[in-house]
Amino acid sequence: MSNLLSLQNVSYQWPGASEPVLQIGQLSLAAAERVFIIGPSGCGKTTLLSLIAGIAVPQAGQVIFQGEQVSGWRSSQRDRLRADQFGIIFQVFNLLPYLSVLDNVLLTAKFSASRRCQAEQLSGSATAEAERLLERLGLPEELWQRPATALSVGQQQRVAAARALFGRPALLLADEPTSALDSEHRDRFIPLLMEECEAAGAALLFVSHDVSLSQHFSRVLDLRELNKSARADGVSC
């Protein structure tokens, strides 16, 4: 099975820091694979996703997506790749407070023509696909026209998930997407997320400190062990 994503000898150090927050010798993800990365707060999980998504650029090493070394691309190229190919569930949601729930999901269609076309093929229109995802994720129609910030934190997290899944991206990056959900909604959300990824043929990279979620994934990695492996191999920034 060919790799959708590969990180090779990647090192990232925050400005002013005394040492890298991440040093990863090798990390790969196959198309449609589901990988769970465990790690405590502060170990670099969010930084890892930022590097993969092209929001940040490593000081050393390569981020390769679909055979292209995207870490060497211009920021505008990385922005286009992120809009077209990545669905991201941010830990802080990044919902726009002045837009309705529905319009927050439809933002993806405004930024990516290819994902808008995919949504139209699936459901007949971008709006119909956004509504389908919201309903699938347990957000009833009476909430769709409300401002996103009028919802509970758990409901906002599901809006963010619907936006990330819209248009069937090749790779879904999920940063602690169940942190604001109670156990009942979490147990309902995870199977739905898996089903939508499977239907889309999308790979899923899910990072969390909650080890109980690992049972749902085909491969489980500890970010601390990945960092140890890189240091043992002599990777440095």
Backbone as JSON, one array per atom type, in Angstrom:
{
  "sequence": "MSNLLSLQNVSYQWPGASEPVLQIGQLSLAAAERVFIIGPSGCGKTTLLSLIAGIAVPQAGQVIFQGEQVSGWRSSQRDRLRADQFGIIFQVFNLLPYLSVLDNVLLTAKFSASRRCQAEQLSGSATAEAERLLERLGLPEELWQRPATALSVGQQQRVAAARALFGRPALLLADEPTSALDSEHRDRFIPLLMEECEAAGAALLFVSHDVSLSQHFSRVLDLRELNKSARADGVSC",
  "N": [[0.85, -1.19, 0.0], [0.66, 2.14, -0.94], [2.13, 5.16, 0.39], [0.2, 7.84, 1.59], [0.97, 10.01, 3.04], [4.08, 11.13, 4.33], [6.57, 11.66, 6.76], [9.88, 12.59, 7.07], [12.77, 12.52, 8.87], [12.13, 14.87, 10.32], [12.32, 17.95, 12.01], [11.38, 20.34, 14.4], [11.53, 23.47, 15.93], [10.43, 25.84, 18.21], [10.58, 29.43, 17.94], [13.02, 30.94, 19.99], [13.05, 28.81, 21.73], [14.92, 26.31, 23.57], [15.39, 23.8, 22.63], [14.28, 21.39, 20.13], [10.74, 20.9, 19.74], [9.69, 18.83, 18.39], [11.08, 15.93, 16.96], [11.22, 13.8, 14.54], [11.97, 10.81, 13.12], [10.79, 9.05, 11.21], [7.58, 8.83, 9.87], [4.65, 7.56, 8.6], [1.65, 7.4, 6.6], [-0.87, 5.58, 5.18], [-3.11, 5.68, 2.34], [-6.47, 6.07, 3.23], [-6.0, 4.96, 5.71], [-6.31, 4.62, 9.28], [-5.01, 6.26, 11.91], [-3.99, 6.56, 15.22], [-2.62, 8.86, 17.39], [-1.13, 9.08, 20.41], [-0.5, 11.1, 23.29], [0.62, 13.18, 25.99], [-0.56, 16.45, 27.1], [1.21, 19.16, 25.68], [3.26, 17.77, 24.43], [3.66, 18.07, 21.75], [1.67, 17.41, 19.89], [-0.27, 19.05, 18.54], [1.49, 20.71, 17.17], [2.65, 18.85, 15.45], [0.46, 18.25, 13.73], [0.14, 20.77, 12.6], [2.5, 21.0, 11.1], [2.13, 18.94, 9.23], [-0.13, 19.9, 7.9], [0.89, 22.12, 6.7], [0.77, 24.56, 7.88], [2.77, 25.28, 9.6], [6.33, 25.1, 9.04], [8.91, 22.71, 8.88], [12.21, 23.04, 10.34], [14.1, 21.27, 9.52], [14.26, 18.32, 7.5], [11.62, 16.49, 5.72], [8.25, 16.88, 4.64], [6.08, 14.9, 3.02], [3.53, 14.62, 0.71], [1.28, 12.72, -1.08], [3.38, 11.98, -2.75], [4.75, 14.36, -3.21], [7.09, 16.77, -2.11], [5.93, 18.72, 0.07], [6.63, 20.41, 2.1], [8.56, 22.06, 1.14], [7.28, 23.84, -0.48], [5.9, 27.02, -1.58], [4.12, 29.31, 0.61], [1.57, 29.96, -0.38], [1.03, 27.83, -2.08], [0.95, 25.74, -0.26], [-1.27, 26.54, 1.19], [-3.32, 26.22, -0.72], [-3.21, 23.45, -1.14], [-3.93, 22.58, 1.43], [-6.58, 23.54, 1.61], [-7.85, 22.08, -0.41], [-7.28, 19.34, 0.03], [-7.1, 18.61, 2.73], [-8.98, 17.98, 5.64], [-9.58, 19.61, 8.62], [-9.93, 19.33, 12.05], [-9.8, 21.57, 14.34], [-8.36, 22.11, 17.57], [-9.26, 24.37, 18.87], [-11.46, 24.93, 17.42], [-12.01, 27.2, 15.57], [-14.3, 28.41, 14.47], [-16.37, 30.83, 12.82], [-17.73, 33.5, 14.51], [-19.72, 35.26, 13.62], [-21.1, 34.0, 11.67], [-23.66, 31.66, 10.7], [-24.35, 28.3, 11.9], [-24.69, 26.57, 9.68], [-23.51, 28.1, 7.61], [-20.9, 28.22, 8.51], [-20.03, 25.59, 8.05], [-20.26, 25.59, 5.28], [-18.18, 27.21, 4.55], [-15.99, 25.8, 3.65], [-16.66, 25.18, 1.02], [-16.41, 27.67, -0.15], [-13.7, 28.13, -0.1], [-12.56, 26.05, -1.51], [-12.92, 24.9, -4.67], [-12.86, 22.33, -5.7], [-13.68, 20.69, -3.59], [-16.2, 21.7, -3.19], [-17.43, 20.9, -5.6], [-17.28, 18.14, -5.27], [-19.02, 17.82, -3.08], [-21.41, 18.64, -4.27], [-21.77, 16.63, -6.15], [-22.23, 14.5, -4.47], [-24.57, 15.12, -2.94], [-26.23, 16.75, -4.43], [-26.25, 19.49, -4.0], [-24.12, 21.98, -2.5], [-25.14, 23.0, -0.12], [-27.04, 21.05, 0.6], [-25.34, 18.89, 1.16], [-23.88, 19.9, 3.33], [-25.95, 20.11, 5.19], [-26.63, 17.42, 5.42], [-24.34, 16.36, 6.68], [-24.34, 17.78, 9.12], [-26.71, 16.83, 10.24], [-26.08, 14.09, 10.43], [-24.11, 14.22, 12.36], [-25.5, 14.77, 14.59], [-26.71, 17.28, 14.99], [-29.51, 19.07, 15.13], [-31.97, 20.44, 12.81], [-33.07, 22.85, 13.75], [-30.97, 24.2, 14.84], [-29.32, 25.09, 12.79], [-29.35, 27.65, 11.67], [-28.55, 29.29, 13.65], [-26.15, 31.47, 15.28], [-22.83, 30.23, 15.36], [-21.47, 30.39, 17.79], [-23.5, 30.42, 19.61], [-24.08, 27.93, 20.33], [-23.53, 25.02, 22.41], [-20.29, 24.05, 23.75], [-19.64, 21.41, 23.07], [-21.41, 21.01, 20.92], [-20.41, 22.91, 19.12], [-17.98, 21.7, 18.54], [-18.8, 19.55, 17.02], [-19.85, 20.88, 14.82], [-17.47, 21.87, 13.77], [-16.33, 19.44, 13.02], [-18.08, 18.63, 10.99], [-17.56, 20.6, 9.09], [-14.89, 19.98, 8.5], [-15.16, 17.46, 7.3], [-16.58, 18.01, 5.03], [-16.97, 17.77, 1.54], [-15.29, 15.63, 1.21], [-12.28, 15.25, 1.91], [-8.85, 14.16, 1.25], [-7.34, 13.59, 3.46], [-7.97, 13.58, 6.86], [-7.35, 15.55, 9.63], [-7.36, 15.41, 13.01], [-7.56, 17.12, 15.94], [-7.62, 16.44, 19.13], [-10.52, 15.93, 19.02], [-12.67, 15.08, 20.56], [-12.59, 16.26, 22.99], [-14.35, 18.09, 24.15], [-16.68, 16.74, 24.43], [-19.21, 14.88, 26.15], [-19.25, 11.54, 27.59], [-21.3, 10.03, 26.38], [-21.93, 11.42, 23.96], [-19.39, 11.37, 22.86], [-18.99, 8.59, 22.41], [-20.88, 8.21, 20.48], [-20.04, 9.91, 18.5], [-17.49, 9.05, 17.52], [-17.84, 6.54, 16.0], [-19.42, 7.62, 13.89], [-17.66, 9.46, 12.76], [-15.71, 7.7, 11.82], [-17.22, 6.24, 9.97], [-17.86, 8.21, 8.06], [-15.3, 8.88, 7.16], [-14.57, 6.44, 6.05], [-16.49, 6.19, 3.99], [-15.7, 8.3, 2.4], [-13.22, 7.48, 1.67], [-11.09, 8.53, 2.99], [-8.02, 9.16, 4.69], [-7.26, 9.1, 8.19], [-5.86, 10.95, 10.73], [-5.57, 11.06, 14.02], [-5.22, 12.77, 16.93], [-4.77, 12.59, 20.44], [-5.01, 12.74, 24.04], [-6.44, 10.83, 25.25], [-6.37, 7.65, 25.88], [-8.26, 5.64, 25.79], [-9.65, 5.82, 23.44], [-8.18, 4.61, 21.53], [-8.84, 2.05, 20.73], [-10.42, 2.1, 18.5], [-8.87, 2.31, 16.27], [-6.68, 1.37, 13.55], [-3.95, 1.51, 13.83], [-1.75, 2.48, 16.4], [0.18, 5.03, 17.79], [2.72, 6.34, 19.9], [3.53, 9.56, 20.55], [5.66, 10.42, 22.07], [7.4, 8.26, 21.95], [7.99, 8.28, 19.22], [9.45, 10.65, 19.1], [11.61, 9.95, 20.76], [12.75, 7.94, 19.23], [13.64, 9.4, 17.03], [15.6, 11.03, 18.19], [17.41, 9.1, 19.02], [18.3, 8.26, 16.56], [19.77, 10.38, 15.79], [18.66, 12.71, 14.71], [18.47, 16.16, 14.28], [17.89, 19.7, 14.69]],
  "CA": [[0.0, 0.0, 0.0], [1.5, 3.33, -1.06], [1.92, 6.17, 1.42], [-0.42, 9.13, 1.28], [1.73, 11.02, 3.78], [5.31, 10.65, 4.95], [7.48, 12.61, 7.38], [11.21, 12.0, 7.1], [13.79, 13.3, 9.59], [11.54, 16.19, 10.57], [12.63, 18.61, 13.28], [10.77, 21.66, 14.52], [11.84, 24.17, 17.17], [9.78, 27.13, 18.31], [11.52, 30.54, 18.12], [13.37, 31.21, 21.38], [13.14, 27.58, 22.52], [16.28, 25.8, 23.7], [15.49, 22.53, 21.92], [13.1, 21.13, 19.3], [9.56, 20.28, 20.35], [9.48, 17.6, 17.64], [12.14, 15.33, 16.16], [10.61, 12.55, 14.08], [12.76, 10.2, 12.07], [9.95, 8.5, 10.15], [6.15, 8.65, 10.15], [3.93, 7.43, 7.33], [0.21, 7.15, 6.67], [-1.37, 5.09, 3.9], [-4.42, 6.16, 1.94], [-7.61, 5.47, 3.93], [-5.59, 4.38, 6.99], [-6.73, 5.34, 10.49], [-3.9, 6.21, 12.85], [-4.21, 7.28, 16.47], [-1.38, 9.28, 18.04], [-1.36, 9.39, 21.82], [0.54, 11.89, 23.93], [0.09, 14.13, 26.97], [-0.55, 17.86, 26.7], [2.51, 19.8, 25.61], [4.31, 16.94, 23.83], [3.85, 18.44, 20.35], [0.65, 16.84, 19.0], [-0.81, 20.1, 17.68], [2.58, 21.13, 16.29], [2.75, 17.83, 14.41], [-0.6, 18.46, 12.75], [0.43, 22.02, 11.89], [3.54, 20.7, 10.12], [1.52, 18.14, 8.18], [-1.07, 20.74, 7.16], [1.58, 23.23, 6.05], [0.61, 25.8, 8.64], [4.16, 25.51, 10.01], [7.32, 24.44, 8.17], [10.03, 22.21, 9.69], [13.54, 23.58, 10.07], [14.85, 20.21, 8.86], [13.45, 17.18, 7.11], [10.65, 16.6, 4.64], [6.86, 16.44, 4.72], [5.75, 14.46, 1.66], [2.11, 14.28, 0.58], [1.0, 12.2, -2.42], [4.62, 11.94, -3.5], [5.33, 15.7, -3.38], [7.68, 17.34, -0.9], [5.13, 19.93, 0.22], [7.25, 21.31, 3.07], [9.38, 23.0, 0.4], [6.43, 24.69, -1.31], [5.56, 28.37, -1.12], [2.97, 29.3, 1.52], [0.32, 29.97, -1.16], [0.82, 26.46, -2.56], [0.53, 24.92, 0.88], [-2.64, 26.96, 1.51], [-4.22, 25.59, -1.69], [-3.24, 22.02, -0.81], [-4.7, 22.4, 2.67], [-7.99, 23.77, 1.32], [-8.38, 21.07, -1.32], [-7.01, 17.95, 0.37], [-7.11, 18.33, 4.17], [-10.03, 18.42, 6.55], [-8.92, 19.8, 9.92], [-10.73, 19.65, 13.23], [-8.89, 22.28, 15.24], [-8.67, 21.99, 18.99], [-9.99, 25.58, 19.27], [-12.61, 24.96, 16.5], [-11.87, 28.2, 14.51], [-15.58, 28.78, 13.87], [-16.56, 32.28, 12.73], [-18.88, 33.77, 15.38], [-20.76, 36.04, 12.96], [-21.77, 33.15, 10.69], [-24.51, 30.61, 11.24], [-23.79, 26.95, 11.9], [-24.66, 26.08, 8.3], [-22.55, 28.87, 6.83], [-19.55, 27.81, 8.93], [-19.71, 24.37, 7.31], [-20.15, 25.93, 3.86], [-16.93, 27.93, 4.29], [-15.12, 24.92, 2.88], [-17.03, 25.32, -0.39], [-15.93, 28.96, -0.63], [-12.24, 28.1, -0.22], [-12.12, 24.97, -2.38], [-13.86, 24.56, -5.74], [-12.9, 20.89, -5.88], [-14.51, 20.08, -2.54], [-17.59, 22.09, -3.47], [-17.9, 20.01, -6.66], [-17.47, 16.82, -4.67], [-20.24, 17.89, -2.28], [-22.55, 18.72, -5.2], [-21.95, 15.31, -6.73], [-22.73, 13.61, -3.43], [-25.89, 15.44, -2.4], [-27.01, 17.61, -5.32], [-25.82, 20.87, -3.78], [-23.23, 22.15, -1.35], [-25.98, 23.18, 1.07], [-27.62, 19.76, 0.97], [-24.3, 18.07, 1.76], [-23.61, 20.46, 4.65], [-27.07, 19.73, 6.05], [-26.52, 15.98, 5.69], [-23.28, 16.14, 7.67], [-24.8, 18.29, 10.41], [-27.7, 15.89, 10.77], [-25.36, 12.87, 10.78], [-23.32, 14.45, 13.57], [-26.4, 14.98, 15.72], [-27.09, 18.68, 15.16], [-30.83, 19.17, 14.49], [-32.2, 21.54, 11.88], [-33.38, 24.11, 14.45], [-29.71, 24.87, 15.21], [-28.49, 25.39, 11.64], [-29.3, 29.09, 11.37], [-28.07, 30.02, 14.82], [-24.71, 31.75, 15.27], [-22.09, 29.07, 15.85], [-21.08, 30.58, 19.19], [-24.67, 30.28, 20.46], [-24.18, 26.51, 20.65], [-22.65, 24.53, 23.48], [-18.94, 23.73, 23.28], [-19.7, 20.12, 22.4], [-22.07, 21.19, 19.63], [-19.46, 23.6, 18.25], [-16.98, 20.74, 18.11], [-19.39, 18.76, 15.94], [-19.88, 21.76, 13.64], [-16.1, 21.86, 13.23], [-16.13, 18.15, 12.37], [-18.84, 18.65, 9.74], [-16.81, 21.45, 8.15], [-13.69, 19.25, 8.08], [-15.56, 16.34, 6.46], [-17.27, 18.5, 3.84], [-16.24, 17.64, 0.28], [-14.48, 14.41, 1.22], [-10.84, 15.46, 1.75], [-8.04, 12.94, 1.23], [-6.77, 13.37, 4.79], [-8.6, 14.29, 7.96], [-6.5, 15.75, 10.78], [-8.26, 15.67, 14.14], [-6.8, 17.53, 17.11], [-8.45, 16.29, 20.34], [-11.88, 16.32, 18.61], [-13.7, 14.67, 21.52], [-12.26, 16.82, 24.31], [-15.48, 18.84, 24.7], [-17.86, 15.89, 24.4], [-19.4, 13.95, 27.25], [-18.99, 10.16, 27.16], [-22.36, 9.56, 25.49], [-21.73, 12.02, 22.65], [-18.12, 10.87, 22.33], [-19.17, 7.23, 21.92], [-21.7, 8.3, 19.28], [-19.31, 10.68, 17.5], [-16.36, 8.32, 16.94], [-18.28, 5.69, 14.88], [-19.86, 8.45, 12.77], [-16.46, 9.98, 12.13], [-15.11, 6.58, 11.1], [-18.07, 5.91, 8.82], [-17.71, 9.25, 7.05], [-13.96, 8.73, 6.58], [-14.59, 5.25, 5.19], [-17.28, 6.51, 2.8], [-14.92, 9.24, 1.59], [-11.91, 6.93, 1.36], [-10.13, 9.46, 3.56], [-7.17, 8.76, 5.8], [-7.55, 9.83, 9.43], [-4.8, 11.06, 11.73], [-6.34, 11.5, 15.17], [-4.33, 12.91, 18.08], [-5.51, 12.76, 21.69], [-4.4, 12.2, 25.26], [-7.39, 9.85, 25.79], [-5.95, 6.36, 25.35], [-9.42, 4.75, 25.63], [-10.14, 5.93, 22.08], [-7.27, 3.92, 20.61], [-9.42, 0.78, 20.3], [-11.12, 2.29, 17.24], [-7.92, 2.61, 15.21], [-5.89, 0.25, 13.04], [-2.56, 1.66, 14.29], [-1.62, 3.42, 17.52], [1.56, 5.48, 17.97], [2.96, 7.25, 21.02], [4.38, 10.63, 20.02], [6.9, 10.46, 22.86], [8.28, 7.22, 21.41], [8.47, 8.78, 17.92], [10.48, 11.63, 19.39], [12.77, 9.23, 21.28], [13.36, 7.24, 18.11], [14.36, 10.37, 16.21], [16.81, 11.45, 18.9], [18.34, 7.99, 18.98], [18.86, 8.21, 15.21], [20.62, 11.53, 15.58], [17.99, 13.8, 14.03], [18.55, 17.43, 15.0], [17.44, 20.83, 13.87]],
  "C": [[0.89, 1.25, 0.0], [1.15, 4.35, 0.02], [1.19, 7.38, 0.85], [0.44, 10.25, 1.84], [2.99, 10.39, 4.36], [6.07, 11.82, 5.53], [8.83, 11.93, 7.53], [12.2, 12.96, 7.75], [13.36, 14.73, 9.88], [11.91, 16.7, 11.96], [12.01, 19.99, 13.28], [11.05, 22.23, 15.91], [11.17, 25.53, 17.16], [10.82, 28.24, 18.49], [11.76, 30.82, 19.61], [13.49, 29.98, 22.25], [14.57, 27.06, 22.53], [16.49, 24.49, 22.97], [14.23, 22.28, 21.11], [11.95, 20.53, 20.12], [9.27, 18.95, 19.66], [10.73, 17.2, 16.9], [11.65, 13.94, 15.77], [11.42, 12.0, 12.92], [11.92, 9.73, 10.91], [8.52, 8.34, 10.66], [5.44, 8.6, 8.81], [2.47, 7.08, 7.59], [-0.25, 6.74, 5.28], [-2.74, 5.71, 3.6], [-5.5, 5.36, 2.67], [-7.25, 4.83, 5.27], [-6.06, 5.26, 8.14], [-5.65, 5.18, 11.55], [-4.21, 7.1, 14.05], [-2.85, 7.6, 17.08], [-1.7, 9.77, 19.44], [-0.2, 10.22, 22.34], [-0.07, 12.88, 24.9], [0.12, 15.55, 26.41], [0.88, 18.39, 26.72], [3.6, 18.98, 24.94], [4.48, 17.19, 22.34], [2.81, 17.91, 19.39], [0.09, 17.88, 18.03], [0.25, 20.61, 16.71], [2.75, 20.14, 15.15], [1.7, 18.04, 13.34], [-0.38, 19.74, 11.96], [1.49, 21.82, 10.82], [2.97, 19.92, 8.94], [0.63, 19.0, 7.29], [-0.4, 21.9, 6.44], [1.36, 24.56, 6.71], [1.96, 26.24, 9.19], [5.07, 24.7, 9.1], [8.48, 23.96, 9.02], [11.34, 22.89, 9.34], [14.42, 22.55, 9.37], [13.9, 19.09, 8.51], [12.41, 17.5, 6.06], [9.26, 16.14, 5.08], [6.43, 16.16, 3.29], [4.29, 14.03, 1.63], [1.84, 13.91, -0.88], [2.24, 12.3, -3.32], [5.31, 13.26, -3.71], [5.89, 16.2, -2.06], [7.05, 18.71, -0.65], [5.75, 20.9, 1.22], [8.16, 22.33, 2.39], [8.59, 23.94, -0.48], [6.29, 26.08, -0.72], [4.3, 28.3, -0.25], [1.65, 29.28, 0.77], [0.0, 28.58, -1.7], [0.35, 25.55, -1.43], [-0.91, 25.27, 1.29], [-3.64, 26.27, 0.58], [-4.33, 24.1, -1.42], [-4.1, 21.76, 0.41], [-6.2, 22.55, 2.4], [-8.61, 22.62, 0.53], [-8.31, 19.65, -0.77], [-7.14, 17.6, 1.85], [-8.4, 18.82, 4.82], [-9.42, 18.49, 7.94], [-9.94, 20.13, 10.99], [-9.78, 20.25, 14.24], [-9.33, 22.1, 16.68], [-9.48, 23.2, 19.48], [-11.13, 25.89, 18.29], [-12.43, 25.92, 15.32], [-13.18, 28.45, 13.76], [-15.72, 30.3, 13.86], [-17.83, 32.66, 13.48], [-20.02, 34.52, 14.7], [-21.5, 35.24, 11.88], [-22.63, 32.11, 11.4], [-23.77, 29.28, 11.22], [-23.63, 26.44, 10.47], [-23.6, 26.8, 7.48], [-21.11, 28.58, 7.25], [-19.12, 26.54, 8.2], [-19.47, 24.68, 5.84], [-18.92, 26.77, 3.53], [-15.98, 27.1, 3.44], [-15.39, 25.06, 1.39], [-16.52, 26.64, -0.98], [-14.42, 28.93, -0.89], [-11.74, 27.04, -1.2], [-13.19, 24.6, -3.4], [-13.97, 23.04, -5.89], [-13.75, 20.21, -4.81], [-15.97, 20.51, -2.67], [-18.18, 21.18, -4.55], [-18.16, 18.61, -6.13], [-18.76, 16.77, -3.85], [-21.48, 17.91, -3.17], [-22.83, 17.37, -5.84], [-22.57, 14.34, -5.73], [-24.2, 13.85, -3.09], [-26.73, 16.38, -3.26], [-26.68, 19.08, -5.19], [-24.91, 20.92, -2.57], [-24.04, 22.26, -0.06], [-26.56, 21.86, 1.55], [-26.58, 18.85, 1.64], [-23.94, 18.57, 3.16], [-24.71, 20.06, 5.64], [-27.01, 18.24, 6.39], [-25.49, 15.71, 6.77], [-23.7, 16.63, 9.05], [-25.8, 17.34, 11.05], [-27.02, 14.59, 11.22], [-24.61, 13.01, 12.1], [-24.19, 14.9, 14.74], [-26.76, 16.42, 16.01], [-28.4, 18.91, 14.42], [-31.01, 20.46, 13.71], [-32.45, 22.87, 12.59], [-32.12, 24.86, 14.88], [-28.97, 25.46, 14.0], [-28.35, 26.87, 11.32], [-28.86, 29.93, 12.56], [-26.6, 30.38, 14.65], [-23.97, 30.57, 15.91], [-21.77, 29.18, 17.34], [-22.26, 30.53, 20.15], [-24.86, 28.83, 20.89], [-23.28, 26.17, 21.84], [-21.27, 24.21, 22.88], [-18.93, 22.4, 22.54], [-20.36, 20.2, 21.03], [-21.16, 21.92, 18.64], [-18.4, 22.64, 17.72], [-17.52, 19.89, 16.96], [-19.59, 19.58, 14.67], [-18.51, 21.78, 12.97], [-15.81, 20.55, 12.5], [-16.87, 18.1, 11.04], [-18.11, 19.48, 8.69], [-15.57, 20.71, 7.62], [-14.03, 18.12, 7.11], [-16.17, 16.77, 5.14], [-16.4, 18.32, 2.6], [-15.24, 16.52, 0.23], [-12.99, 14.66, 0.94], [-10.09, 14.13, 1.77], [-7.53, 12.57, 2.61], [-7.5, 14.22, 5.81], [-7.63, 14.33, 9.14], [-7.37, 16.19, 11.95], [-7.45, 15.92, 15.4], [-7.69, 17.52, 18.34], [-9.93, 16.57, 20.05], [-12.99, 15.89, 19.56], [-13.52, 15.32, 22.88], [-13.43, 17.55, 24.96], [-16.77, 18.01, 24.75], [-17.97, 15.05, 25.66], [-19.28, 12.52, 26.71], [-20.04, 9.65, 26.18], [-22.16, 10.1, 24.08], [-20.41, 11.57, 22.03], [-18.29, 9.49, 21.71], [-20.04, 7.2, 20.66], [-20.91, 8.95, 18.14], [-18.25, 9.85, 16.78], [-16.81, 7.39, 15.82], [-18.75, 6.49, 13.67], [-18.67, 9.01, 12.01], [-15.8, 8.89, 11.28], [-15.91, 6.25, 9.84], [-17.92, 6.93, 7.71], [-16.34, 9.18, 6.39], [-13.93, 7.53, 5.64], [-15.35, 5.51, 3.9], [-16.5, 7.4, 1.84], [-13.62, 8.63, 1.09], [-10.79, 7.79, 1.92], [-9.29, 8.79, 4.64], [-7.5, 9.63, 7.01], [-6.34, 9.77, 10.34], [-5.42, 11.79, 12.92], [-5.39, 11.59, 16.36], [-5.16, 13.21, 19.33], [-4.66, 12.27, 22.85], [-5.24, 11.08, 25.84], [-7.12, 8.48, 25.18], [-7.13, 5.41, 25.13], [-9.96, 4.77, 24.2], [-9.33, 5.09, 21.1], [-7.86, 2.64, 20.05], [-10.08, 0.88, 18.93], [-10.18, 2.36, 16.04], [-7.08, 1.4, 14.83], [-4.44, 0.32, 13.49], [-2.51, 2.74, 15.35], [-0.14, 3.73, 17.71], [1.63, 6.41, 19.16], [3.94, 8.32, 20.53], [5.69, 10.73, 20.79], [7.9, 9.42, 22.36], [8.82, 7.63, 20.04], [9.59, 9.78, 18.12], [11.75, 10.96, 19.9], [13.52, 8.54, 20.15], [14.18, 8.19, 17.26], [15.64, 10.8, 16.88], [17.88, 10.35, 18.9], [19.02, 7.87, 17.62], [19.69, 9.43, 14.86], [19.99, 12.66, 14.8], [18.11, 15.06, 14.88], [18.15, 18.57, 14.09], [18.61, 21.71, 13.5]]
}
